[in-house]
Amino acid sequence: MDDVAEQLTELLAADLDGGFTELVRVHARAVHAFLLRVSGSPAEADDLGQDAFLRAYVALQGYSPERRRELRPRAWLMTIAANVWRNHVRGSVRRPVSPVPVEEAAATWSDTAPGPAERAEHGEDRDRLVAALSELPDHHRVPVVLRHVIGLSYAEVAQVQGCPVGTAKAQVSRGMGDLRRLLGAQEDLKEVTG
């Protein structure tokens, strides 16, 4: 566990309210970015994020100080956010996801390594990437967003998904393959119609 996470869990163990305020400050952007990428809607991401943090606070109230001290806050919060998203999808009729405006999409890509972020250099590429990402099925979109947008390690993705690390790697790999195919199909269509 890194120093920031350790300090945060110590604060949560000693002072739940103060620790929770810090937990929100440190992780709210990542939770929102995840929910924005999987839902495609800023308003939905805001609502789901509030629900996720409310559920986290209620859960923390029932945890002993020792259990709060042992948390891995980022993965734990992403697990809650992913479950809130899954419950939302189960509880509503799935509507097509509309792409987020380019300006908002650019701010949520935290991964600076070569890959999807590299394709997002120009506004049109960002638009295409966001649209293709929204077309992925949830079982591929969620792990790709966790790994390549939020920047979780494969171990953290596995924890959030409730699966072995190898399965998480496979989910990310399949999702990235689907994303590349979707982007390639869009490029092929552009060449035919352009």
CNS distance restraints for C-alpha pairs under 8 A (distance, minus, plus):
assign (resid   1 and name CA) (resid   5 and name CA) 6.31 0.50 0.50
assign (resid   1 and name CA) (resid   6 and name CA) 6.33 0.50 0.50
assign (resid   1 and name CA) (resid  72 and name CA) 7.31 0.50 0.50
assign (resid   2 and name CA) (resid   6 and name CA) 6.16 0.50 0.50
assign (resid   3 and name CA) (resid   7 and name CA) 6.04 0.50 0.50
assign (resid   4 and name CA) (resid   8 and name CA) 6.08 0.50 0.50
assign (resid   5 and name CA) (resid   9 and name CA) 6.12 0.50 0.50
assign (resid   5 and name CA) (resid  72 and name CA) 7.01 0.50 0.50
assign (resid   5 and name CA) (resid  73 and name CA) 6.67 0.50 0.50
assign (resid   6 and name CA) (resid  10 and name CA) 6.14 0.50 0.50
assign (resid   6 and name CA) (resid  69 and name CA) 7.64 0.50 0.50
assign (resid   7 and name CA) (resid  11 and name CA) 6.17 0.50 0.50
assign (resid   8 and name CA) (resid  12 and name CA) 6.16 0.50 0.50
assign (resid   8 and name CA) (resid  19 and name CA) 6.41 0.50 0.50
assign (resid   8 and name CA) (resid  22 and name CA) 7.12 0.50 0.50
assign (resid   8 and name CA) (resid  23 and name CA) 6.82 0.50 0.50
assign (resid   9 and name CA) (resid  13 and name CA) 6.09 0.50 0.50
assign (resid   9 and name CA) (resid  19 and name CA) 7.49 0.50 0.50
assign (resid   9 and name CA) (resid  68 and name CA) 5.96 0.50 0.50
assign (resid   9 and name CA) (resid  69 and name CA) 4.62 0.50 0.50
assign (resid   9 and name CA) (resid  70 and name CA) 7.03 0.50 0.50
assign (resid   9 and name CA) (resid  71 and name CA) 6.54 0.50 0.50
assign (resid   9 and name CA) (resid  73 and name CA) 7.49 0.50 0.50
assign (resid  10 and name CA) (resid  14 and name CA) 6.22 0.50 0.50
assign (resid  10 and name CA) (resid  68 and name CA) 7.74 0.50 0.50
assign (resid  10 and name CA) (resid  69 and name CA) 5.52 0.50 0.50
assign (resid  11 and name CA) (resid  15 and name CA) 5.66 0.50 0.50
assign (resid  11 and name CA) (resid  16 and name CA) 7.19 0.50 0.50
assign (resid  11 and name CA) (resid  18 and name CA) 7.13 0.50 0.50
assign (resid  11 and name CA) (resid  19 and name CA) 4.84 0.50 0.50
assign (resid  12 and name CA) (resid  16 and name CA) 4.72 0.50 0.50
assign (resid  12 and name CA) (resid  17 and name CA) 7.56 0.50 0.50
assign (resid  12 and name CA) (resid  18 and name CA) 7.20 0.50 0.50
assign (resid  12 and name CA) (resid  19 and name CA) 4.16 0.50 0.50
assign (resid  12 and name CA) (resid  20 and name CA) 6.44 0.50 0.50
assign (resid  12 and name CA) (resid  65 and name CA) 7.43 0.50 0.50
assign (resid  12 and name CA) (resid  68 and name CA) 6.13 0.50 0.50
assign (resid  12 and name CA) (resid  69 and name CA) 6.98 0.50 0.50
assign (resid  13 and name CA) (resid  19 and name CA) 7.70 0.50 0.50
assign (resid  13 and name CA) (resid  64 and name CA) 7.66 0.50 0.50
assign (resid  13 and name CA) (resid  65 and name CA) 4.23 0.50 0.50
assign (resid  13 and name CA) (resid  66 and name CA) 6.71 0.50 0.50
assign (resid  13 and name CA) (resid  67 and name CA) 7.95 0.50 0.50
assign (resid  13 and name CA) (resid  68 and name CA) 5.35 0.50 0.50
assign (resid  13 and name CA) (resid  69 and name CA) 5.52 0.50 0.50
assign (resid  14 and name CA) (resid  19 and name CA) 7.86 0.50 0.50
assign (resid  14 and name CA) (resid  65 and name CA) 6.93 0.50 0.50
assign (resid  15 and name CA) (resid  19 and name CA) 5.70 0.50 0.50
assign (resid  16 and name CA) (resid  20 and name CA) 5.80 0.50 0.50
assign (resid  16 and name CA) (resid  60 and name CA) 7.64 0.50 0.50
assign (resid  16 and name CA) (resid  61 and name CA) 7.57 0.50 0.50
assign (resid  17 and name CA) (resid  21 and name CA) 6.26 0.50 0.50
assign (resid  18 and name CA) (resid  22 and name CA) 6.43 0.50 0.50
assign (resid  19 and name CA) (resid  23 and name CA) 6.06 0.50 0.50
assign (resid  20 and name CA) (resid  24 and name CA) 6.18 0.50 0.50
assign (resid  20 and name CA) (resid  57 and name CA) 7.10 0.50 0.50
assign (resid  21 and name CA) (resid  25 and name CA) 6.25 0.50 0.50
assign (resid  22 and name CA) (resid  26 and name CA) 6.05 0.50 0.50
assign (resid  23 and name CA) (resid  27 and name CA) 6.00 0.50 0.50
assign (resid  23 and name CA) (resid  28 and name CA) 7.82 0.50 0.50
assign (resid  23 and name CA) (resid  73 and name CA) 7.69 0.50 0.50
assign (resid  24 and name CA) (resid  28 and name CA) 5.06 0.50 0.50
assign (resid  24 and name CA) (resid  53 and name CA) 7.54 0.50 0.50
assign (resid  27 and name CA) (resid  31 and name CA) 6.26 0.50 0.50
assign (resid  27 and name CA) (resid  74 and name CA) 6.83 0.50 0.50
assign (resid  28 and name CA) (resid  32 and name CA) 6.04 0.50 0.50
assign (resid  28 and name CA) (resid  49 and name CA) 7.88 0.50 0.50
assign (resid  29 and name CA) (resid  33 and name CA) 6.00 0.50 0.50
assign (resid  30 and name CA) (resid  34 and name CA) 6.12 0.50 0.50
assign (resid  30 and name CA) (resid 150 and name CA) 5.95 0.50 0.50
assign (resid  31 and name CA) (resid  35 and name CA) 6.23 0.50 0.50
assign (resid  31 and name CA) (resid  49 and name CA) 6.55 0.50 0.50
assign (resid  31 and name CA) (resid  77 and name CA) 7.36 0.50 0.50
assign (resid  31 and name CA) (resid  78 and name CA) 6.49 0.50 0.50
assign (resid  31 and name CA) (resid  81 and name CA) 6.72 0.50 0.50
assign (resid  32 and name CA) (resid  36 and name CA) 5.89 0.50 0.50
assign (resid  32 and name CA) (resid  45 and name CA) 5.95 0.50 0.50
assign (resid  32 and name CA) (resid  46 and name CA) 6.78 0.50 0.50
assign (resid  32 and name CA) (resid  49 and name CA) 5.97 0.50 0.50
assign (resid  33 and name CA) (resid  37 and name CA) 6.16 0.50 0.50
assign (resid  33 and name CA) (resid  45 and name CA) 7.96 0.50 0.50
assign (resid  33 and name CA) (resid 108 and name CA) 5.36 0.50 0.50
assign (resid  33 and name CA) (resid 109 and name CA) 7.98 0.50 0.50
assign (resid  33 and name CA) (resid 149 and name CA) 7.61 0.50 0.50
assign (resid  33 and name CA) (resid 150 and name CA) 7.07 0.50 0.50
assign (resid  34 and name CA) (resid  38 and name CA) 6.32 0.50 0.50
assign (resid  34 and name CA) (resid  81 and name CA) 8.00 0.50 0.50
assign (resid  34 and name CA) (resid 145 and name CA) 6.32 0.50 0.50
assign (resid  34 and name CA) (resid 146 and name CA) 6.71 0.50 0.50
assign (resid  34 and name CA) (resid 149 and name CA) 7.28 0.50 0.50
assign (resid  34 and name CA) (resid 150 and name CA) 6.44 0.50 0.50
assign (resid  35 and name CA) (resid  39 and name CA) 5.80 0.50 0.50
assign (resid  35 and name CA) (resid  40 and name CA) 7.86 0.50 0.50
assign (resid  35 and name CA) (resid  44 and name CA) 7.93 0.50 0.50
assign (resid  35 and name CA) (resid  45 and name CA) 4.90 0.50 0.50
assign (resid  35 and name CA) (resid  48 and name CA) 7.10 0.50 0.50
assign (resid  35 and name CA) (resid  49 and name CA) 7.02 0.50 0.50
assign (resid  35 and name CA) (resid  81 and name CA) 7.16 0.50 0.50
assign (resid  35 and name CA) (resid  82 and name CA) 7.93 0.50 0.50
assign (resid  35 and name CA) (resid  85 and name CA) 7.28 0.50 0.50
assign (resid  36 and name CA) (resid  40 and name CA) 5.25 0.50 0.50
assign (resid  36 and name CA) (resid  41 and name CA) 5.83 0.50 0.50
assign (resid  36 and name CA) (resid  42 and name CA) 5.80 0.50 0.50
assign (resid  36 and name CA) (resid  44 and name CA) 7.51 0.50 0.50
assign (resid  36 and name CA) (resid  45 and name CA) 4.89 0.50 0.50
assign (resid  37 and name CA) (resid 130 and name CA) 7.94 0.50 0.50
assign (resid  37 and name CA) (resid 133 and name CA) 7.77 0.50 0.50
assign (resid  37 and name CA) (resid 134 and name CA) 7.42 0.50 0.50
assign (resid  37 and name CA) (resid 145 and name CA) 6.72 0.50 0.50
assign (resid  38 and name CA) (resid  85 and name CA) 7.91 0.50 0.50
assign (resid  38 and name CA) (resid 134 and name CA) 7.04 0.50 0.50
assign (resid  38 and name CA) (resid 138 and name CA) 7.43 0.50 0.50
assign (resid  38 and name CA) (resid 141 and name CA) 6.62 0.50 0.50
assign (resid  38 and name CA) (resid 142 and name CA) 6.37 0.50 0.50
assign (resid  38 and name CA) (resid 145 and name CA) 7.35 0.50 0.50
assign (resid  39 and name CA) (resid  44 and name CA) 6.75 0.50 0.50
assign (resid  39 and name CA) (resid  45 and name CA) 6.57 0.50 0.50
assign (resid  39 and name CA) (resid  85 and name CA) 7.85 0.50 0.50
assign (resid  39 and name CA) (resid  97 and name CA) 6.64 0.50 0.50
assign (resid  39 and name CA) (resid 134 and name CA) 7.88 0.50 0.50
assign (resid  40 and name CA) (resid  44 and name CA) 7.93 0.50 0.50
assign (resid  40 and name CA) (resid  45 and name CA) 7.82 0.50 0.50
assign (resid  40 and name CA) (resid  97 and name CA) 5.44 0.50 0.50
assign (resid  40 and name CA) (resid  98 and name CA) 5.82 0.50 0.50
assign (resid  40 and name CA) (resid  99 and name CA) 5.75 0.50 0.50
assign (resid  40 and name CA) (resid 100 and name CA) 5.74 0.50 0.50
assign (resid  40 and name CA) (resid 134 and name CA) 6.68 0.50 0.50
assign (resid  41 and name CA) (resid  45 and name CA) 6.01 0.50 0.50
assign (resid  41 and name CA) (resid  97 and name CA) 7.51 0.50 0.50
assign (resid  41 and name CA) (resid  98 and name CA) 7.10 0.50 0.50
assign (resid  41 and name CA) (resid  99 and name CA) 7.70 0.50 0.50
assign (resid  41 and name CA) (resid 100 and name CA) 6.43 0.50 0.50
assign (resid  42 and name CA) (resid  46 and name CA) 6.18 0.50 0.50
assign (resid  42 and name CA) (resid 100 and name CA) 7.40 0.50 0.50
assign (resid  43 and name CA) (resid  47 and name CA) 6.33 0.50 0.50
assign (resid  44 and name CA) (resid  48 and name CA) 5.96 0.50 0.50
assign (resid  45 and name CA) (resid  49 and name CA) 5.80 0.50 0.50
assign (resid  46 and name CA) (resid  50 and name CA) 6.26 0.50 0.50
assign (resid  47 and name CA) (resid  51 and name CA) 6.33 0.50 0.50
assign (resid  48 and name CA) (resid  52 and name CA) 6.09 0.50 0.50
assign (resid  48 and name CA) (resid  81 and name CA) 7.51 0.50 0.50
assign (resid  48 and name CA) (resid  84 and name CA) 6.65 0.50 0.50
assign (resid  48 and name CA) (resid  85 and name CA) 7.03 0.50 0.50
assign (resid  49 and name CA) (resid  53 and name CA) 6.22 0.50 0.50
assign (resid  49 and name CA) (resid  81 and name CA) 6.96 0.50 0.50
assign (resid  50 and name CA) (resid  54 and name CA) 6.06 0.50 0.50
assign (resid  51 and name CA) (resid  55 and name CA) 6.13 0.50 0.50
assign (resid  51 and name CA) (resid  84 and name CA) 7.26 0.50 0.50
assign (resid  52 and name CA) (resid  56 and name CA) 6.13 0.50 0.50
assign (resid  52 and name CA) (resid  77 and name CA) 7.61 0.50 0.50
assign (resid  52 and name CA) (resid  80 and name CA) 5.92 0.50 0.50
assign (resid  52 and name CA) (resid  81 and name CA) 5.27 0.50 0.50
assign (resid  52 and name CA) (resid  84 and name CA) 6.22 0.50 0.50
assign (resid  53 and name CA) (resid  57 and name CA) 6.12 0.50 0.50
assign (resid  53 and name CA) (resid  77 and name CA) 7.89 0.50 0.50
assign (resid  54 and name CA) (resid  58 and name CA) 6.25 0.50 0.50
assign (resid  55 and name CA) (resid  59 and name CA) 6.08 0.50 0.50
assign (resid  55 and name CA) (resid  80 and name CA) 7.52 0.50 0.50
assign (resid  56 and name CA) (resid  60 and name CA) 6.08 0.50 0.50
assign (resid  56 and name CA) (resid  77 and name CA) 7.10 0.50 0.50
assign (resid  56 and name CA) (resid  80 and name CA) 7.09 0.50 0.50
assign (resid  57 and name CA) (resid  61 and name CA) 6.28 0.50 0.50
assign (resid  58 and name CA) (resid  62 and name CA) 6.92 0.50 0.50
assign (resid  59 and name CA) (resid  63 and name CA) 6.64 0.50 0.50
assign (resid  60 and name CA) (resid  68 and name CA) 7.03 0.50 0.50
assign (resid  63 and name CA) (resid  67 and name CA) 5.81 0.50 0.50
assign (resid  63 and name CA) (resid  68 and name CA) 6.21 0.50 0.50
assign (resid  64 and name CA) (resid  68 and name CA) 6.34 0.50 0.50
assign (resid  65 and name CA) (resid  69 and name CA) 6.13 0.50 0.50
assign (resid  66 and name CA) (resid  70 and name CA) 6.46 0.50 0.50
assign (resid  67 and name CA) (resid  71 and name CA) 6.59 0.50 0.50
assign (resid  71 and name CA) (resid  76 and name CA) 7.09 0.50 0.50
assign (resid  72 and name CA) (resid  76 and name CA) 5.89 0.50 0.50
assign (resid  73 and name CA) (resid  77 and name CA) 5.95 0.50 0.50
assign (resid  74 and name CA) (resid  78 and name CA) 6.18 0.50 0.50
assign (resid  75 and name CA) (resid  79 and name CA) 6.07 0.50 0.50
assign (resid  75 and name CA) (resid 152 and name CA) 7.73 0.50 0.50
assign (resid  75 and name CA) (resid 156 and name CA) 5.53 0.50 0.50
assign (resid  75 and name CA) (resid 157 and name CA) 7.56 0.50 0.50
assign (resid  75 and name CA) (resid 159 and name CA) 6.83 0.50 0.50
assign (resid  75 and name CA) (resid 160 and name CA) 6.18 0.50 0.50
assign (resid  76 and name CA) (resid  80 and name CA) 6.45 0.50 0.50
assign (resid  76 and name CA) (resid 160 and name CA) 7.19 0.50 0.50
assign (resid  77 and name CA) (resid  81 and name CA) 6.11 0.50 0.50
assign (resid  78 and name CA) (resid  82 and name CA) 5.92 0.50 0.50
assign (resid  78 and name CA) (resid 160 and name CA) 6.24 0.50 0.50
assign (resid  79 and name CA) (resid  83 and name CA) 6.15 0.50 0.50
assign (resid  79 and name CA) (resid 159 and name CA) 7.40 0.50 0.50
assign (resid  79 and name CA) (resid 160 and name CA) 4.33 0.50 0.50
assign (resid  79 and name CA) (resid 161 and name CA) 7.17 0.50 0.50
assign (resid  80 and name CA) (resid  84 and name CA) 6.11 0.50 0.50
assign (resid  81 and name CA) (resid  85 and name CA) 6.17 0.50 0.50
assign (resid  82 and name CA) (resid  86 and name CA) 6.16 0.50 0.50
assign (resid  82 and name CA) (resid 142 and name CA) 7.65 0.50 0.50
assign (resid  82 and name CA) (resid 160 and name CA) 7.24 0.50 0.50
assign (resid  83 and name CA) (resid  87 and name CA) 6.04 0.50 0.50
assign (resid  84 and name CA) (resid  88 and name CA) 6.09 0.50 0.50
assign (resid  85 and name CA) (resid  89 and name CA) 6.21 0.50 0.50
assign (resid  86 and name CA) (resid  90 and name CA) 6.15 0.50 0.50
assign (resid  87 and name CA) (resid  91 and name CA) 5.98 0.50 0.50
assign (resid  88 and name CA) (resid  92 and name CA) 6.20 0.50 0.50
assign (resid  89 and name CA) (resid  93 and name CA) 7.19 0.50 0.50
assign (resid  89 and name CA) (resid  94 and name CA) 6.40 0.50 0.50
assign (resid  97 and name CA) (resid 134 and name CA) 5.97 0.50 0.50
assign (resid  97 and name CA) (resid 135 and name CA) 7.62 0.50 0.50
assign (resid  98 and name CA) (resid 131 and name CA) 7.57 0.50 0.50
assign (resid  98 and name CA) (resid 134 and name CA) 7.47 0.50 0.50
assign (resid  99 and name CA) (resid 127 and name CA) 7.50 0.50 0.50
assign (resid  99 and name CA) (resid 130 and name CA) 6.01 0.50 0.50
assign (resid  99 and name CA) (resid 131 and name CA) 5.32 0.50 0.50
assign (resid  99 and name CA) (resid 134 and name CA) 6.89 0.50 0.50
assign (resid 100 and name CA) (resid 104 and name CA) 6.54 0.50 0.50
assign (resid 100 and name CA) (resid 105 and name CA) 6.05 0.50 0.50
assign (resid 100 and name CA) (resid 130 and name CA) 7.09 0.50 0.50
assign (resid 101 and name CA) (resid 105 and name CA) 6.26 0.50 0.50
assign (resid 101 and name CA) (resid 127 and name CA) 7.71 0.50 0.50
assign (resid 102 and name CA) (resid 106 and name CA) 6.14 0.50 0.50
assign (resid 102 and name CA) (resid 123 and name CA) 6.49 0.50 0.50
assign (resid 102 and name CA) (resid 126 and name CA) 6.40 0.50 0.50
assign (resid 102 and name CA) (resid 127 and name CA) 5.84 0.50 0.50
assign (resid 103 and name CA) (resid 107 and name CA) 6.89 0.50 0.50
assign (resid 104 and name CA) (resid 108 and name CA) 6.86 0.50 0.50
assign (resid 105 and name CA) (resid 109 and name CA) 7.01 0.50 0.50
assign (resid 105 and name CA) (resid 126 and name CA) 7.35 0.50 0.50
assign (resid 105 and name CA) (resid 130 and name CA) 7.07 0.50 0.50
assign (resid 106 and name CA) (resid 120 and name CA) 7.60 0.50 0.50
assign (resid 106 and name CA) (resid 126 and name CA) 7.09 0.50 0.50
assign (resid 108 and name CA) (resid 149 and name CA) 6.97 0.50 0.50
assign (resid 109 and name CA) (resid 117 and name CA) 6.59 0.50 0.50
assign (resid 109 and name CA) (resid 148 and name CA) 7.86 0.50 0.50
assign (resid 109 and name CA) (resid 149 and name CA) 5.04 0.50 0.50
assign (resid 109 and name CA) (resid 150 and name CA) 7.42 0.50 0.50
assign (resid 110 and name CA) (resid 148 and name CA) 7.66 0.50 0.50
assign (resid 110 and name CA) (resid 149 and name CA) 5.43 0.50 0.50
assign (resid 110 and name CA) (resid 150 and name CA) 6.11 0.50 0.50
assign (resid 110 and name CA) (resid 151 and name CA) 6.77 0.50 0.50
assign (resid 111 and name CA) (resid 117 and name CA) 6.38 0.50 0.50
assign (resid 111 and name CA) (resid 148 and name CA) 5.79 0.50 0.50
assign (resid 111 and name CA) (resid 149 and name CA) 5.73 0.50 0.50
assign (resid 111 and name CA) (resid 150 and name CA) 7.23 0.50 0.50
assign (resid 111 and name CA) (resid 151 and name CA) 6.11 0.50 0.50
assign (resid 112 and name CA) (resid 117 and name CA) 6.17 0.50 0.50
assign (resid 112 and name CA) (resid 118 and name CA) 7.47 0.50 0.50
assign (resid 113 and name CA) (resid 117 and name CA) 7.16 0.50 0.50
assign (resid 113 and name CA) (resid 118 and name CA) 7.44 0.50 0.50
assign (resid 114 and name CA) (resid 118 and name CA) 5.37 0.50 0.50
assign (resid 115 and name CA) (resid 119 and name CA) 6.88 0.50 0.50
assign (resid 116 and name CA) (resid 120 and name CA) 6.65 0.50 0.50
assign (resid 116 and name CA) (resid 129 and name CA) 7.47 0.50 0.50
assign (resid 116 and name CA) (resid 148 and name CA) 7.47 0.50 0.50
assign (resid 117 and name CA) (resid 121 and name CA) 7.16 0.50 0.50
assign (resid 119 and name CA) (resid 125 and name CA) 5.98 0.50 0.50
assign (resid 119 and name CA) (resid 126 and name CA) 6.99 0.50 0.50
assign (resid 119 and name CA) (resid 129 and name CA) 7.41 0.50 0.50
assign (resid 120 and name CA) (resid 125 and name CA) 5.12 0.50 0.50
assign (resid 120 and name CA) (resid 126 and name CA) 4.29 0.50 0.50
assign (resid 120 and name CA) (resid 129 and name CA) 6.90 0.50 0.50
assign (resid 121 and name CA) (resid 125 and name CA) 6.71 0.50 0.50
assign (resid 121 and name CA) (resid 126 and name CA) 6.91 0.50 0.50
assign (resid 122 and name CA) (resid 126 and name CA) 6.19 0.50 0.50
assign (resid 123 and name CA) (resid 127 and name CA) 6.19 0.50 0.50
assign (resid 124 and name CA) (resid 128 and name CA) 6.24 0.50 0.50
assign (resid 125 and name CA) (resid 129 and name CA) 6.04 0.50 0.50
assign (resid 126 and name CA) (resid 130 and name CA) 6.08 0.50 0.50
assign (resid 127 and name CA) (resid 131 and name CA) 6.11 0.50 0.50
assign (resid 128 and name CA) (resid 132 and name CA) 6.01 0.50 0.50
assign (resid 128 and name CA) (resid 183 and name CA) 7.11 0.50 0.50
assign (resid 128 and name CA) (resid 186 and name CA) 7.92 0.50 0.50
assign (resid 129 and name CA) (resid 133 and name CA) 6.00 0.50 0.50
assign (resid 129 and name CA) (resid 183 and name CA) 7.11 0.50 0.50
assign (resid 130 and name CA) (resid 134 and name CA) 6.21 0.50 0.50
assign (resid 131 and name CA) (resid 135 and name CA) 6.55 0.50 0.50
assign (resid 132 and name CA) (resid 136 and name CA) 6.82 0.50 0.50
assign (resid 132 and name CA) (resid 179 and name CA) 6.24 0.50 0.50
assign (resid 132 and name CA) (resid 182 and name CA) 5.91 0.50 0.50
assign (resid 132 and name CA) (resid 183 and name CA) 6.37 0.50 0.50
assign (resid 133 and name CA) (resid 141 and name CA) 6.63 0.50 0.50
assign (resid 133 and name CA) (resid 179 and name CA) 6.45 0.50 0.50
assign (resid 134 and name CA) (resid 141 and name CA) 7.52 0.50 0.50
assign (resid 136 and name CA) (resid 140 and name CA) 6.17 0.50 0.50
assign (resid 136 and name CA) (resid 141 and name CA) 5.34 0.50 0.50
assign (resid 136 and name CA) (resid 175 and name CA) 7.22 0.50 0.50
assign (resid 136 and name CA) (resid 178 and name CA) 7.17 0.50 0.50
assign (resid 136 and name CA) (resid 179 and name CA) 7.08 0.50 0.50
assign (resid 137 and name CA) (resid 141 and name CA) 5.89 0.50 0.50
assign (resid 138 and name CA) (resid 142 and name CA) 5.65 0.50 0.50
assign (resid 139 and name CA) (resid 143 and name CA) 7.14 0.50 0.50
assign (resid 139 and name CA) (resid 171 and name CA) 7.46 0.50 0.50
assign (resid 140 and name CA) (resid 144 and name CA) 6.29 0.50 0.50
assign (resid 140 and name CA) (resid 171 and name CA) 5.93 0.50 0.50
assign (resid 140 and name CA) (resid 172 and name CA) 6.60 0.50 0.50
assign (resid 140 and name CA) (resid 174 and name CA) 6.87 0.50 0.50
assign (resid 140 and name CA) (resid 175 and name CA) 4.49 0.50 0.50
assign (resid 141 and name CA) (resid 145 and name CA) 6.03 0.50 0.50
assign (resid 141 and name CA) (resid 175 and name CA) 6.35 0.50 0.50
assign (resid 142 and name CA) (resid 146 and name CA) 6.11 0.50 0.50
assign (resid 143 and name CA) (resid 147 and name CA) 6.06 0.50 0.50
assign (resid 143 and name CA) (resid 157 and name CA) 6.45 0.50 0.50
assign (resid 143 and name CA) (resid 161 and name CA) 7.64 0.50 0.50
assign (resid 143 and name CA) (resid 168 and name CA) 7.05 0.50 0.50
assign (resid 143 and name CA) (resid 171 and name CA) 6.36 0.50 0.50
assign (resid 143 and name CA) (resid 172 and name CA) 5.41 0.50 0.50
assign (resid 143 and name CA) (resid 175 and name CA) 7.57 0.50 0.50
assign (resid 144 and name CA) (resid 148 and name CA) 5.67 0.50 0.50
assign (resid 144 and name CA) (resid 149 and name CA) 7.34 0.50 0.50
assign (resid 144 and name CA) (resid 171 and name CA) 7.74 0.50 0.50
assign (resid 144 and name CA) (resid 172 and name CA) 5.08 0.50 0.50
assign (resid 144 and name CA) (resid 175 and name CA) 6.06 0.50 0.50
assign (resid 144 and name CA) (resid 176 and name CA) 6.77 0.50 0.50
assign (resid 145 and name CA) (resid 149 and name CA) 4.81 0.50 0.50
assign (resid 145 and name CA) (resid 150 and name CA) 6.26 0.50 0.50
assign (resid 146 and name CA) (resid 150 and name CA) 4.99 0.50 0.50
assign (resid 146 and name CA) (resid 151 and name CA) 6.23 0.50 0.50
assign (resid 146 and name CA) (resid 152 and name CA) 5.73 0.50 0.50
assign (resid 146 and name CA) (resid 157 and name CA) 6.32 0.50 0.50
assign (resid 147 and name CA) (resid 151 and name CA) 4.83 0.50 0.50
assign (resid 147 and name CA) (resid 152 and name CA) 4.90 0.50 0.50
assign (resid 147 and name CA) (resid 153 and name CA) 6.44 0.50 0.50
assign (resid 147 and name CA) (resid 154 and name CA) 6.96 0.50 0.50
assign (resid 147 and name CA) (resid 157 and name CA) 6.67 0.50 0.50
assign (resid 147 and name CA) (resid 172 and name CA) 7.32 0.50 0.50
assign (resid 148 and name CA) (resid 152 and name CA) 7.58 0.50 0.50
assign (resid 152 and name CA) (resid 156 and name CA) 5.68 0.50 0.50
assign (resid 152 and name CA) (resid 157 and name CA) 6.11 0.50 0.50
assign (resid 153 and name CA) (resid 157 and name CA) 6.21 0.50 0.50
assign (resid 154 and name CA) (resid 158 and name CA) 6.03 0.50 0.50
assign (resid 154 and name CA) (resid 165 and name CA) 6.10 0.50 0.50
assign (resid 154 and name CA) (resid 168 and name CA) 6.37 0.50 0.50
assign (resid 154 and name CA) (resid 169 and name CA) 6.37 0.50 0.50
assign (resid 155 and name CA) (resid 159 and name CA) 6.23 0.50 0.50
assign (resid 155 and name CA) (resid 165 and name CA) 5.54 0.50 0.50
assign (resid 155 and name CA) (resid 168 and name CA) 7.90 0.50 0.50
assign (resid 156 and name CA) (resid 160 and name CA) 6.18 0.50 0.50
assign (resid 157 and name CA) (resid 161 and name CA) 6.02 0.50 0.50
assign (resid 157 and name CA) (resid 165 and name CA) 7.68 0.50 0.50
assign (resid 157 and name CA) (resid 168 and name CA) 6.20 0.50 0.50
assign (resid 158 and name CA) (resid 162 and name CA) 5.72 0.50 0.50
assign (resid 158 and name CA) (resid 163 and name CA) 5.07 0.50 0.50
assign (resid 158 and name CA) (resid 164 and name CA) 5.67 0.50 0.50
assign (resid 158 and name CA) (resid 165 and name CA) 5.07 0.50 0.50
assign (resid 158 and name CA) (resid 167 and name CA) 7.37 0.50 0.50
assign (resid 158 and name CA) (resid 168 and name CA) 5.07 0.50 0.50
assign (resid 159 and name CA) (resid 163 and name CA) 6.57 0.50 0.50
assign (resid 159 and name CA) (resid 164 and name CA) 7.86 0.50 0.50
assign (resid 161 and name CA) (resid 168 and name CA) 7.34 0.50 0.50
assign (resid 163 and name CA) (resid 167 and name CA) 6.24 0.50 0.50
assign (resid 163 and name CA) (resid 168 and name CA) 6.63 0.50 0.50
assign (resid 164 and name CA) (resid 168 and name CA) 6.45 0.50 0.50
assign (resid 165 and name CA) (resid 169 and name CA) 6.20 0.50 0.50
assign (resid 166 and name CA) (resid 170 and name CA) 6.22 0.50 0.50
assign (resid 167 and name CA) (resid 171 and name CA) 6.11 0.50 0.50
assign (resid 168 and name CA) (resid 172 and name CA) 6.20 0.50 0.50
assign (resid 169 and name CA) (resid 173 and name CA) 6.02 0.50 0.50
assign (resid 170 and name CA) (resid 174 and name CA) 5.98 0.50 0.50
assign (resid 171 and name CA) (resid 175 and name CA) 6.02 0.50 0.50
assign (resid 172 and name CA) (resid 176 and name CA) 6.03 0.50 0.50
assign (resid 173 and name CA) (resid 177 and name CA) 6.12 0.50 0.50
assign (resid 174 and name CA) (resid 178 and name CA) 6.14 0.50 0.50
assign (resid 175 and name CA) (resid 179 and name CA) 6.06 0.50 0.50
assign (resid 176 and name CA) (resid 180 and name CA) 6.09 0.50 0.50
assign (resid 177 and name CA) (resid 181 and name CA) 6.20 0.50 0.50
assign (resid 178 and name CA) (resid 182 and name CA) 6.07 0.50 0.50
assign (resid 179 and name CA) (resid 183 and name CA) 6.10 0.50 0.50
assign (resid 180 and name CA) (resid 184 and name CA) 5.98 0.50 0.50
assign (resid 181 and name CA) (resid 185 and name CA) 5.96 0.50 0.50
assign (resid 182 and name CA) (resid 186 and name CA) 6.16 0.50 0.50
assign (resid 183 and name CA) (resid 187 and name CA) 6.24 0.50 0.50
assign (resid 184 and name CA) (resid 188 and name CA) 6.13 0.50 0.50
assign (resid 185 and name CA) (resid 189 and name CA) 6.10 0.50 0.50
assign (resid 186 and name CA) (resid 190 and name CA) 6.10 0.50 0.50
assign (resid 187 and name CA) (resid 191 and name CA) 6.29 0.50 0.50
assign (resid 188 and name CA) (resid 192 and name CA) 6.38 0.50 0.50
assign (resid 189 and name CA) (resid 193 and name CA) 6.11 0.50 0.50
assign (resid 190 and name CA) (resid 194 and name CA) 5.34 0.50 0.50
